[in-house]
Amino acid sequence: MHLGGITVDPNWFLQLIVTLFVVAFAVLYLVKNTASKYFEVDANFDRDQTMTAIPMDSGRISCAACGNHGTKVCSRCKSVRYCSPECQRTHWNSGHRTECKENSS
């Protein structure tokens, strides 16, 4: 058999094709088994199906006094957040003092 001016033995050529085919399936099998340990393999991903949103606890992220993004946490109960010392004072004087005692004990 002549391919591009090169003489090729048909048995050797057929053996090469079968070997490559078997190696490709072996690699596919190994990759799929390895991936199934870490990922959901053969999952049904429908484009029409939408994912449900994960609810976020916005009370823990926003300031308890004004609703802005709170970065500081009450040092006693650690259950509310504040954006500034002024908001912390306002919330403390408006009743968090008694709630804080109940939450921390």
Biopython code that builds the backbone (N, CA, C, O; Angstrom):
import numpy as np
from Bio.PDB.StructureBuilder import StructureBuilder

atoms = [
    (1, "MET", "N", (0.847, -1.170, 0.000)),
    (1, "MET", "CA", (0.000, 0.000, 0.000)),
    (1, "MET", "C", (0.894, 1.236, 0.000)),
    (1, "MET", "O", (1.838, 1.328, 0.784)),
    (2, "HIS", "N", (0.593, 2.172, -0.874)),
    (2, "HIS", "CA", (1.377, 3.397, -0.994)),
    (2, "HIS", "C", (0.559, 4.588, -0.476)),
    (2, "HIS", "O", (-0.551, 4.840, -0.947)),
    (3, "LEU", "N", (1.122, 5.319, 0.500)),
    (3, "LEU", "CA", (0.497, 6.539, 1.012)),
    (3, "LEU", "C", (1.479, 7.686, 0.852)),
    (3, "LEU", "O", (2.502, 7.739, 1.536)),
    (4, "GLY", "N", (1.172, 8.582, -0.033)),
    (4, "GLY", "CA", (2.040, 9.739, -0.243)),
    (4, "GLY", "C", (3.435, 9.368, -0.665)),
    (4, "GLY", "O", (4.394, 10.028, -0.265)),
    (5, "GLY", "N", (3.574, 8.352, -1.449)),
    (5, "GLY", "CA", (4.884, 7.953, -1.940)),
    (5, "GLY", "C", (5.645, 7.058, -0.991)),
    (5, "GLY", "O", (6.794, 6.712, -1.266)),
    (6, "ILE", "N", (5.035, 6.669, 0.129)),
    (6, "ILE", "CA", (5.686, 5.808, 1.113)),
    (6, "ILE", "C", (4.966, 4.466, 1.113)),
    (6, "ILE", "O", (3.736, 4.405, 1.123)),
    (7, "THR", "N", (5.737, 3.411, 1.103)),
    (7, "THR", "CA", (5.150, 2.074, 1.143)),
    (7, "THR", "C", (4.835, 1.718, 2.583)),
    (7, "THR", "O", (5.714, 1.760, 3.444)),
    (8, "VAL", "N", (3.562, 1.360, 2.852)),
    (8, "VAL", "CA", (3.105, 1.045, 4.203)),
    (8, "VAL", "C", (2.519, -0.354, 4.199)),
    (8, "VAL", "O", (1.718, -0.696, 3.329)),
    (9, "ASP", "N", (2.913, -1.153, 5.157)),
    (9, "ASP", "CA", (2.372, -2.504, 5.310)),
    (9, "ASP", "C", (0.948, -2.394, 5.850)),
    (9, "ASP", "O", (0.753, -1.768, 6.892)),
    (10, "PRO", "N", (-0.057, -2.975, 5.188)),
    (10, "PRO", "CA", (-1.450, -2.862, 5.644)),
    (10, "PRO", "C", (-1.672, -3.455, 7.035)),
    (10, "PRO", "O", (-2.463, -2.910, 7.805)),
    (11, "ASN", "N", (-1.008, -4.537, 7.375)),
    (11, "ASN", "CA", (-1.164, -5.125, 8.709)),
    (11, "ASN", "C", (-0.654, -4.182, 9.790)),
    (11, "ASN", "O", (-1.287, -4.022, 10.834)),
    (12, "TRP", "N", (0.492, -3.560, 9.534)),
    (12, "TRP", "CA", (1.059, -2.617, 10.486)),
    (12, "TRP", "C", (0.145, -1.409, 10.638)),
    (12, "TRP", "O", (-0.076, -0.931, 11.751)),
    (13, "PHE", "N", (-0.380, -0.921, 9.539)),
    (13, "PHE", "CA", (-1.271, 0.243, 9.550)),
    (13, "PHE", "C", (-2.563, -0.075, 10.307)),
    (13, "PHE", "O", (-3.024, 0.745, 11.101)),
    (14, "LEU", "N", (-3.145, -1.231, 10.079)),
    (14, "LEU", "CA", (-4.358, -1.647, 10.769)),
    (14, "LEU", "C", (-4.100, -1.834, 12.262)),
    (14, "LEU", "O", (-4.932, -1.468, 13.092)),
    (15, "GLN", "N", (-2.958, -2.400, 12.595)),
    (15, "GLN", "CA", (-2.598, -2.590, 13.992)),
    (15, "GLN", "C", (-2.424, -1.236, 14.692)),
    (15, "GLN", "O", (-2.826, -1.091, 15.847)),
    (16, "LEU", "N", (-1.838, -0.254, 14.020)),
    (16, "LEU", "CA", (-1.666, 1.094, 14.573)),
    (16, "LEU", "C", (-3.029, 1.735, 14.849)),
    (16, "LEU", "O", (-3.230, 2.319, 15.914)),
    (17, "ILE", "N", (-3.954, 1.631, 13.912)),
    (17, "ILE", "CA", (-5.278, 2.229, 14.077)),
    (17, "ILE", "C", (-6.010, 1.579, 15.250)),
    (17, "ILE", "O", (-6.596, 2.285, 16.071)),
    (18, "VAL", "N", (-5.986, 0.265, 15.344)),
    (18, "VAL", "CA", (-6.664, -0.440, 16.450)),
    (18, "VAL", "C", (-6.018, -0.071, 17.780)),
    (18, "VAL", "O", (-6.719, 0.162, 18.765)),
    (19, "THR", "N", (-4.696, -0.017, 17.818)),
    (19, "THR", "CA", (-3.993, 0.343, 19.053)),
    (19, "THR", "C", (-4.360, 1.757, 19.499)),
    (19, "THR", "O", (-4.632, 1.982, 20.679)),
    (20, "LEU", "N", (-4.369, 2.706, 18.573)),
    (20, "LEU", "CA", (-4.752, 4.079, 18.921)),
    (20, "LEU", "C", (-6.192, 4.149, 19.408)),
    (20, "LEU", "O", (-6.492, 4.905, 20.332)),
    (21, "PHE", "N", (-7.078, 3.382, 18.810)),
    (21, "PHE", "CA", (-8.474, 3.335, 19.208)),
    (21, "PHE", "C", (-8.608, 2.806, 20.646)),
    (21, "PHE", "O", (-9.345, 3.373, 21.453)),
    (22, "VAL", "N", (-7.893, 1.723, 20.957)),
    (22, "VAL", "CA", (-7.944, 1.139, 22.301)),
    (22, "VAL", "C", (-7.345, 2.102, 23.332)),
    (22, "VAL", "O", (-7.895, 2.265, 24.422)),
    (23, "VAL", "N", (-6.228, 2.734, 22.993)),
    (23, "VAL", "CA", (-5.599, 3.686, 23.907)),
    (23, "VAL", "C", (-6.524, 4.872, 24.162)),
    (23, "VAL", "O", (-6.627, 5.340, 25.296)),
    (24, "ALA", "N", (-7.201, 5.365, 23.120)),
    (24, "ALA", "CA", (-8.117, 6.495, 23.289)),
    (24, "ALA", "C", (-9.260, 6.130, 24.238)),
    (24, "ALA", "O", (-9.622, 6.934, 25.098)),
    (25, "PHE", "N", (-9.832, 4.937, 24.096)),
    (25, "PHE", "CA", (-10.903, 4.526, 24.999)),
    (25, "PHE", "C", (-10.400, 4.300, 26.421)),
    (25, "PHE", "O", (-11.124, 4.574, 27.379)),
    (26, "ALA", "N", (-9.180, 3.806, 26.575)),
    (26, "ALA", "CA", (-8.609, 3.611, 27.909)),
    (26, "ALA", "C", (-8.407, 4.951, 28.607)),
    (26, "ALA", "O", (-8.711, 5.090, 29.792)),
    (27, "VAL", "N", (-7.894, 5.933, 27.876)),
    (27, "VAL", "CA", (-7.696, 7.267, 28.443)),
    (27, "VAL", "C", (-9.041, 7.881, 28.808)),
    (27, "VAL", "O", (-9.171, 8.480, 29.876)),
    (28, "LEU", "N", (-10.038, 7.746, 27.947)),
    (28, "LEU", "CA", (-11.375, 8.265, 28.233)),
    (28, "LEU", "C", (-11.942, 7.627, 29.499)),
    (28, "LEU", "O", (-12.512, 8.322, 30.341)),
    (29, "TYR", "N", (-11.791, 6.319, 29.639)),
    (29, "TYR", "CA", (-12.280, 5.603, 30.816)),
    (29, "TYR", "C", (-11.583, 6.097, 32.086)),
    (29, "TYR", "O", (-12.246, 6.350, 33.092)),
    (30, "LEU", "N", (-10.261, 6.238, 32.052)),
    (30, "LEU", "CA", (-9.519, 6.695, 33.222)),
    (30, "LEU", "C", (-9.879, 8.125, 33.604)),
    (30, "LEU", "O", (-10.023, 8.433, 34.787)),
    (31, "VAL", "N", (-10.023, 8.996, 32.618)),
    (31, "VAL", "CA", (-10.377, 10.388, 32.899)),
    (31, "VAL", "C", (-11.777, 10.471, 33.490)),
    (31, "VAL", "O", (-12.015, 11.228, 34.431)),
    (32, "LYS", "N", (-12.699, 9.697, 32.941)),
    (32, "LYS", "CA", (-14.066, 9.727, 33.446)),
    (32, "LYS", "C", (-14.139, 9.194, 34.873)),
    (32, "LYS", "O", (-14.850, 9.767, 35.698)),
    (33, "ASN", "N", (-13.429, 8.121, 35.186)),
    (33, "ASN", "CA", (-13.419, 7.589, 36.548)),
    (33, "ASN", "C", (-12.774, 8.563, 37.520)),
    (33, "ASN", "O", (-13.254, 8.731, 38.641)),
    (34, "THR", "N", (-11.703, 9.197, 37.106)),
    (34, "THR", "CA", (-11.040, 10.165, 37.971)),
    (34, "THR", "C", (-11.927, 11.383, 38.190)),
    (34, "THR", "O", (-12.024, 11.890, 39.308)),
    (35, "ALA", "N", (-12.569, 11.851, 37.136)),
    (35, "ALA", "CA", (-13.435, 13.024, 37.248)),
    (35, "ALA", "C", (-14.656, 12.736, 38.104)),
    (35, "ALA", "O", (-15.164, 13.634, 38.776)),
    (36, "SER", "N", (-15.136, 11.497, 38.089)),
    (36, "SER", "CA", (-16.332, 11.177, 38.873)),
    (36, "SER", "C", (-16.069, 11.246, 40.375)),
    (36, "SER", "O", (-17.006, 11.350, 41.166)),
    (37, "LYS", "N", (-14.810, 11.191, 40.766)),
    (37, "LYS", "CA", (-14.483, 11.327, 42.184)),
    (37, "LYS", "C", (-14.606, 12.773, 42.643)),
    (37, "LYS", "O", (-14.857, 13.030, 43.820)),
    (38, "TYR", "N", (-14.432, 13.721, 41.723)),
    (38, "TYR", "CA", (-14.403, 15.128, 42.086)),
    (38, "TYR", "C", (-15.581, 15.938, 41.526)),
    (38, "TYR", "O", (-15.908, 16.997, 42.062)),
    (39, "PHE", "N", (-16.208, 15.459, 40.471)),
    (39, "PHE", "CA", (-17.283, 16.187, 39.821)),
    (39, "PHE", "C", (-18.482, 15.283, 39.593)),
    (39, "PHE", "O", (-18.370, 14.059, 39.658)),
    (40, "GLU", "N", (-19.626, 15.890, 39.327)),
    (40, "GLU", "CA", (-20.810, 15.121, 38.992)),
    (40, "GLU", "C", (-20.759, 14.823, 37.499)),
    (40, "GLU", "O", (-20.953, 15.711, 36.668)),
    (41, "VAL", "N", (-20.497, 13.570, 37.174)),
    (41, "VAL", "CA", (-20.333, 13.163, 35.787)),
    (41, "VAL", "C", (-21.683, 12.745, 35.228)),
    (41, "VAL", "O", (-22.512, 12.190, 35.948)),
    (42, "ASP", "N", (-21.905, 13.008, 33.950)),
    (42, "ASP", "CA", (-23.149, 12.698, 33.251)),
    (42, "ASP", "C", (-24.342, 13.404, 33.874)),
    (42, "ASP", "O", (-25.448, 12.865, 33.877)),
    (43, "ALA", "N", (-24.132, 14.591, 34.394)),
    (43, "ALA", "CA", (-25.233, 15.364, 34.960)),
    (43, "ALA", "C", (-26.091, 15.897, 33.825)),
    (43, "ALA", "O", (-25.604, 16.125, 32.718)),
    (44, "ASN", "N", (-27.353, 16.090, 34.106)),
    (44, "ASN", "CA", (-28.281, 16.600, 33.110)),
    (44, "ASN", "C", (-28.347, 18.121, 33.252)),
    (44, "ASN", "O", (-29.018, 18.636, 34.147)),
    (45, "PHE", "N", (-27.660, 18.826, 32.382)),
    (45, "PHE", "CA", (-27.639, 20.277, 32.426)),
    (45, "PHE", "C", (-28.573, 20.819, 31.363)),
    (45, "PHE", "O", (-28.192, 20.957, 30.200)),
    (46, "ASP", "N", (-29.789, 21.124, 31.761)),
    (46, "ASP", "CA", (-30.769, 21.669, 30.831)),
    (46, "ASP", "C", (-30.647, 23.182, 30.801)),
    (46, "ASP", "O", (-30.525, 23.818, 31.848)),
    (47, "ARG", "N", (-30.679, 23.750, 29.629)),
    (47, "ARG", "CA", (-30.607, 25.201, 29.507)),
    (47, "ARG", "C", (-31.898, 25.868, 29.978)),
    (47, "ARG", "O", (-31.879, 27.023, 30.403)),
    (48, "ASP", "N", (-33.019, 25.150, 29.906)),
    (48, "ASP", "CA", (-34.294, 25.727, 30.319)),
    (48, "ASP", "C", (-34.435, 25.766, 31.838)),
    (48, "ASP", "O", (-35.219, 26.547, 32.378)),
    (49, "GLN", "N", (-33.684, 24.936, 32.507)),
    (49, "GLN", "CA", (-33.798, 24.836, 33.947)),
    (49, "GLN", "C", (-32.918, 25.887, 34.609)),
    (49, "GLN", "O", (-31.731, 25.988, 34.302)),
    (50, "THR", "N", (-33.494, 26.667, 35.514)),
    (50, "THR", "CA", (-32.723, 27.683, 36.215)),
    (50, "THR", "C", (-32.384, 27.188, 37.611)),
    (50, "THR", "O", (-33.139, 26.426, 38.216)),
    (51, "MET", "N", (-31.253, 27.625, 38.108)),
    (51, "MET", "CA", (-30.834, 27.232, 39.441)),
    (51, "MET", "C", (-31.513, 28.129, 40.467)),
    (51, "MET", "O", (-31.715, 29.319, 40.228)),
    (52, "THR", "N", (-31.855, 27.559, 41.586)),
    (52, "THR", "CA", (-32.456, 28.356, 42.645)),
    (52, "THR", "C", (-31.358, 29.123, 43.363)),
    (52, "THR", "O", (-30.244, 28.630, 43.542)),
    (53, "ALA", "N", (-31.691, 30.317, 43.764)),
    (53, "ALA", "CA", (-30.720, 31.157, 44.448)),
    (53, "ALA", "C", (-30.536, 30.680, 45.879)),
    (53, "ALA", "O", (-31.476, 30.205, 46.518)),
    (54, "ILE", "N", (-29.322, 30.812, 46.366)),
    (54, "ILE", "CA", (-29.039, 30.458, 47.750)),
    (54, "ILE", "C", (-29.416, 31.653, 48.609)),
    (54, "ILE", "O", (-28.899, 32.749, 48.396)),
    (55, "PRO", "N", (-30.302, 31.464, 49.570)),
    (55, "PRO", "CA", (-30.710, 32.615, 50.386)),
    (55, "PRO", "C", (-29.560, 33.094, 51.254)),
    (55, "PRO", "O", (-28.841, 32.302, 51.863)),
    (56, "MET", "N", (-29.407, 34.387, 51.294)),
    (56, "MET", "CA", (-28.358, 34.980, 52.113)),
    (56, "MET", "C", (-28.989, 35.612, 53.337)),
    (56, "MET", "O", (-30.064, 36.205, 53.253)),
    (57, "ASP", "N", (-28.336, 35.490, 54.453)),
    (57, "ASP", "CA", (-28.827, 36.083, 55.681)),
    (57, "ASP", "C", (-28.386, 37.538, 55.692)),
    (57, "ASP", "O", (-27.298, 37.866, 56.166)),
    (58, "SER", "N", (-29.244, 38.411, 55.162)),
    (58, "SER", "CA", (-28.859, 39.815, 55.012)),
    (58, "SER", "C", (-28.769, 40.526, 56.351)),
    (58, "SER", "O", (-28.116, 41.566, 56.429)),
    (59, "GLY", "N", (-29.394, 40.017, 57.412)),
    (59, "GLY", "CA", (-29.331, 40.647, 58.722)),
    (59, "GLY", "C", (-27.937, 40.609, 59.306)),
    (59, "GLY", "O", (-27.575, 41.484, 60.093)),
    (60, "ARG", "N", (-27.151, 39.624, 58.942)),
    (60, "ARG", "CA", (-25.803, 39.509, 59.483)),
    (60, "ARG", "C", (-24.809, 40.335, 58.683)),
    (60, "ARG", "O", (-23.721, 40.638, 59.174)),
    (61, "ILE", "N", (-25.169, 40.706, 57.454)),
    (61, "ILE", "CA", (-24.232, 41.436, 56.618)),
    (61, "ILE", "C", (-24.449, 42.939, 56.729)),
    (61, "ILE", "O", (-23.489, 43.708, 56.691)),
    (62, "SER", "N", (-25.694, 43.361, 56.863)),
    (62, "SER", "CA", (-25.981, 44.790, 56.886)),
    (62, "SER", "C", (-25.931, 45.325, 58.312)),
    (62, "SER", "O", (-26.066, 44.585, 59.286)),
    (63, "CYS", "N", (-25.736, 46.619, 58.396)),
    (63, "CYS", "CA", (-25.672, 47.317, 59.668)),
    (63, "CYS", "C", (-27.037, 47.229, 60.350)),
    (63, "CYS", "O", (-28.068, 47.440, 59.711)),
    (64, "ALA", "N", (-27.042, 46.917, 61.648)),
    (64, "ALA", "CA", (-28.289, 46.767, 62.394)),
    (64, "ALA", "C", (-28.993, 48.105, 62.588)),
    (64, "ALA", "O", (-30.202, 48.129, 62.819)),
    (65, "ALA", "N", (-28.268, 49.220, 62.500)),
    (65, "ALA", "CA", (-28.875, 50.525, 62.742)),
    (65, "ALA", "C", (-29.349, 51.200, 61.458)),
    (65, "ALA", "O", (-30.462, 51.724, 61.412)),
    (66, "CYS", "N", (-28.511, 51.194, 60.405)),
    (66, "CYS", "CA", (-28.876, 51.965, 59.200)),
    (66, "CYS", "C", (-29.092, 51.112, 57.954)),
    (66, "CYS", "O", (-29.682, 51.591, 56.986)),
    (67, "GLY", "N", (-28.630, 49.862, 57.951)),
    (67, "GLY", "CA", (-28.832, 48.987, 56.807)),
    (67, "GLY", "C", (-27.695, 48.979, 55.801)),
    (67, "GLY", "O", (-27.725, 48.190, 54.856)),
    (68, "ASN", "N", (-26.690, 49.833, 55.973)),
    (68, "ASN", "CA", (-25.521, 49.813, 55.088)),
    (68, "ASN", "C", (-24.693, 48.557, 55.354)),
    (68, "ASN", "O", (-24.983, 47.790, 56.273)),
    (69, "HIS", "N", (-23.673, 48.363, 54.548)),
    (69, "HIS", "CA", (-22.797, 47.196, 54.707)),
    (69, "HIS", "C", (-22.065, 47.310, 56.046)),
    (69, "HIS", "O", (-21.349, 48.281, 56.291)),
    (70, "GLY", "N", (-22.254, 46.311, 56.906)),
    (70, "GLY", "CA", (-21.624, 46.328, 58.220)),
    (70, "GLY", "C", (-20.359, 45.500, 58.252)),
    (70, "GLY", "O", (-20.364, 44.327, 57.877)),
    (71, "THR", "N", (-19.270, 46.113, 58.700)),
    (71, "THR", "CA", (-17.989, 45.399, 58.776)),
    (71, "THR", "C", (-17.584, 45.079, 60.208)),
    (71, "THR", "O", (-16.785, 44.172, 60.439)),
    (72, "LYS", "N", (-18.129, 45.816, 61.172)),
    (72, "LYS", "CA", (-17.781, 45.589, 62.571)),
    (72, "LYS", "C", (-18.874, 44.767, 63.241)),
    (72, "LYS", "O", (-20.053, 44.914, 62.920)),
    (73, "VAL", "N", (-18.477, 43.893, 64.181)),
    (73, "VAL", "CA", (-19.405, 42.996, 64.862)),
    (73, "VAL", "C", (-19.473, 43.395, 66.329)),
    (73, "VAL", "O", (-18.478, 43.843, 66.899)),
    (74, "CYS", "N", (-20.642, 43.233, 66.943)),
    (74, "CYS", "CA", (-20.793, 43.492, 68.372)),
    (74, "CYS", "C", (-19.815, 42.586, 69.118)),
    (74, "CYS", "O", (-19.828, 41.369, 68.933)),
    (75, "SER", "N", (-18.974, 43.177, 69.955)),
    (75, "SER", "CA", (-17.915, 42.395, 70.611)),
    (75, "SER", "C", (-18.463, 41.475, 71.692)),
    (75, "SER", "O", (-17.785, 40.526, 72.085)),
    (76, "ARG", "N", (-19.661, 41.729, 72.177)),
    (76, "ARG", "CA", (-20.212, 40.889, 73.233)),
    (76, "ARG", "C", (-20.973, 39.679, 72.678)),
    (76, "ARG", "O", (-20.643, 38.538, 73.001)),
    (77, "CYS", "N", (-21.987, 39.925, 71.846)),
    (77, "CYS", "CA", (-22.825, 38.808, 71.378)),
    (77, "CYS", "C", (-22.438, 38.309, 69.986)),
    (77, "CYS", "O", (-22.766, 37.179, 69.625)),
    (78, "LYS", "N", (-21.755, 39.124, 69.211)),
    (78, "LYS", "CA", (-21.298, 38.792, 67.858)),
    (78, "LYS", "C", (-22.442, 38.367, 66.926)),
    (78, "LYS", "O", (-22.228, 37.615, 65.975)),
    (79, "SER", "N", (-23.649, 38.851, 67.204)),
    (79, "SER", "CA", (-24.793, 38.478, 66.374)),
    (79, "SER", "C", (-25.274, 39.609, 65.487)),
    (79, "SER", "O", (-26.104, 39.372, 64.609)),
    (80, "VAL", "N", (-24.796, 40.814, 65.673)),
    (80, "VAL", "CA", (-25.194, 41.943, 64.826)),
    (80, "VAL", "C", (-23.960, 42.655, 64.306)),
    (80, "VAL", "O", (-22.881, 42.586, 64.895)),
    (81, "ARG", "N", (-24.147, 43.343, 63.183)),
    (81, "ARG", "CA", (-23.042, 44.079, 62.560)),
    (81, "ARG", "C", (-23.353, 45.563, 62.500)),
    (81, "ARG", "O", (-24.511, 45.980, 62.501)),
    (82, "TYR", "N", (-22.289, 46.344, 62.447)),
    (82, "TYR", "CA", (-22.414, 47.803, 62.368)),
    (82, "TYR", "C", (-21.436, 48.340, 61.336)),
    (82, "TYR", "O", (-20.389, 47.746, 61.078)),
    (83, "CYS", "N", (-21.801, 49.486, 60.745)),
    (83, "CYS", "CA", (-20.907, 50.104, 59.763)),
    (83, "CYS", "C", (-20.007, 51.154, 60.404)),
    (83, "CYS", "O", (-18.966, 51.500, 59.847)),
    (84, "SER", "N", (-20.404, 51.669, 61.582)),
    (84, "SER", "CA", (-19.604, 52.713, 62.233)),
    (84, "SER", "C", (-19.854, 52.680, 63.741)),
    (84, "SER", "O", (-20.838, 52.094, 64.192)),
    (85, "PRO", "N", (-18.976, 53.301, 64.517)),
    (85, "PRO", "CA", (-19.199, 53.385, 65.969)),
    (85, "PRO", "C", (-20.473, 54.170, 66.319)),
    (85, "PRO", "O", (-21.119, 53.888, 67.327)),
    (86, "GLU", "N", (-20.829, 55.155, 65.480)),
    (86, "GLU", "CA", (-22.046, 55.937, 65.742)),
    (86, "GLU", "C", (-23.284, 55.032, 65.658)),
    (86, "GLU", "O", (-24.175, 55.115, 66.503)),
    (87, "CYS", "N", (-23.332, 54.173, 64.639)),
    (87, "CYS", "CA", (-24.463, 53.258, 64.499)),
    (87, "CYS", "C", (-24.491, 52.261, 65.647)),
    (87, "CYS", "O", (-25.566, 51.875, 66.108)),
    (88, "GLN", "N", (-23.324, 51.842, 66.111)),
    (88, "GLN", "CA", (-23.271, 50.915, 67.234)),
    (88, "GLN", "C", (-23.837, 51.575, 68.490)),
    (88, "GLN", "O", (-24.596, 50.948, 69.229)),
    (89, "ARG", "N", (-23.472, 52.846, 68.740)),
    (89, "ARG", "CA", (-23.999, 53.573, 69.898)),
    (89, "ARG", "C", (-25.510, 53.750, 69.799)),
    (89, "ARG", "O", (-26.232, 53.569, 70.779)),
    (90, "THR", "N", (-25.983, 54.106, 68.601)),
    (90, "THR", "CA", (-27.418, 54.311, 68.398)),
    (90, "THR", "C", (-28.188, 53.024, 68.663)),
    (90, "THR", "O", (-29.211, 53.040, 69.348)),
    (91, "HIS", "N", (-27.709, 51.923, 68.130)),
    (91, "HIS", "CA", (-28.387, 50.638, 68.311)),
    (91, "HIS", "C", (-28.290, 50.164, 69.759)),
    (91, "HIS", "O", (-29.235, 49.566, 70.274)),
    (92, "TRP", "N", (-27.176, 50.420, 70.415)),
    (92, "TRP", "CA", (-26.988, 50.027, 71.815)),
    (92, "TRP", "C", (-27.989, 50.768, 72.702)),
    (92, "TRP", "O", (-28.603, 50.175, 73.589)),
    (93, "ASN", "N", (-28.148, 52.072, 72.452)),
    (93, "ASN", "CA", (-29.057, 52.872, 73.263)),
    (93, "ASN", "C", (-30.525, 52.603, 72.935)),
    (93, "ASN", "O", (-31.395, 52.876, 73.762)),
    (94, "SER", "N", (-30.817, 52.075, 71.749)),
    (94, "SER", "CA", (-32.210, 51.822, 71.376)),
    (94, "SER", "C", (-32.709, 50.439, 71.811)),
    (94, "SER", "O", (-33.822, 50.049, 71.457)),
    (95, "GLY", "N", (-31.906, 49.699, 72.568)),
    (95, "GLY", "CA", (-32.405, 48.443, 73.112)),
    (95, "GLY", "C", (-31.517, 47.232, 72.898)),
    (95, "GLY", "O", (-31.836, 46.150, 73.390)),
    (96, "HIS", "N", (-30.429, 47.376, 72.190)),
    (96, "HIS", "CA", (-29.567, 46.210, 71.986)),
    (96, "HIS", "C", (-28.885, 45.806, 73.292)),
    (96, "HIS", "O", (-28.452, 44.663, 73.442)),
    (97, "ARG", "N", (-28.793, 46.732, 74.224)),
    (97, "ARG", "CA", (-28.150, 46.446, 75.508)),
    (97, "ARG", "C", (-28.819, 45.249, 76.191)),
    (97, "ARG", "O", (-28.135, 44.352, 76.683)),
    (98, "THR", "N", (-30.160, 45.239, 76.220)),
    (98, "THR", "CA", (-30.866, 44.123, 76.876)),
    (98, "THR", "C", (-30.829, 42.855, 76.014)),
    (98, "THR", "O", (-30.688, 41.752, 76.542)),
    (99, "GLU", "N", (-30.955, 43.008, 74.693)),
    (99, "GLU", "CA", (-30.884, 41.855, 73.799)),
    (99, "GLU", "C", (-29.501, 41.211, 73.860)),
    (99, "GLU", "O", (-29.371, 39.988, 73.816)),
    (100, "CYS", "N", (-28.492, 42.035, 73.960)),
    (100, "CYS", "CA", (-27.117, 41.561, 73.963)),
    (100, "CYS", "C", (-26.845, 40.720, 75.209)),
    (100, "CYS", "O", (-26.155, 39.704, 75.131)),
    (101, "LYS", "N", (-27.389, 41.143, 76.371)),
    (101, "LYS", "CA", (-27.217, 40.371, 77.592)),
    (101, "LYS", "C", (-27.857, 38.999, 77.454)),
    (101, "LYS", "O", (-27.295, 38.002, 77.909)),
    (102, "GLU", "N", (-29.054, 38.938, 76.816)),
    (102, "GLU", "CA", (-29.761, 37.673, 76.654)),
    (102, "GLU", "C", (-29.027, 36.769, 75.672)),
    (102, "GLU", "O", (-28.940, 35.560, 75.887)),
    (103, "ASN", "N", (-28.492, 37.352, 74.586)),
    (103, "ASN", "CA", (-27.815, 36.555, 73.565)),
    (103, "ASN", "C", (-26.476, 36.024, 74.040)),
    (103, "ASN", "O", (-26.067, 34.934, 73.642)),
    (104, "SER", "N", (-25.787, 36.778, 74.886)),
    (104, "SER", "CA", (-24.446, 36.364, 75.299)),
    (104, "SER", "C", (-24.466, 35.377, 76.454)),
    (104, "SER", "O", (-23.480, 34.674, 76.678)),
    (105, "SER", "N", (-25.583, 35.309, 77.203)),
    (105, "SER", "CA", (-25.609, 34.365, 78.320)),
    (105, "SER", "C", (-26.270, 33.064, 77.980)),
    (105, "SER", "O", (-26.362, 32.177, 78.829)),
]
sb = StructureBuilder()
sb.init_structure("model")
sb.init_model(0)
sb.init_chain("A")
sb.init_seg("    ")
for serial, (resi, resn, name, xyz) in enumerate(atoms, 1):
    if name == "N":
        sb.init_residue(resn, " ", resi, " ")
    sb.init_atom(name, np.array(xyz, "f"), 0.0, 1.0, " ", f" {name:<3s}", serial, name[0])
structure = sb.get_structure()
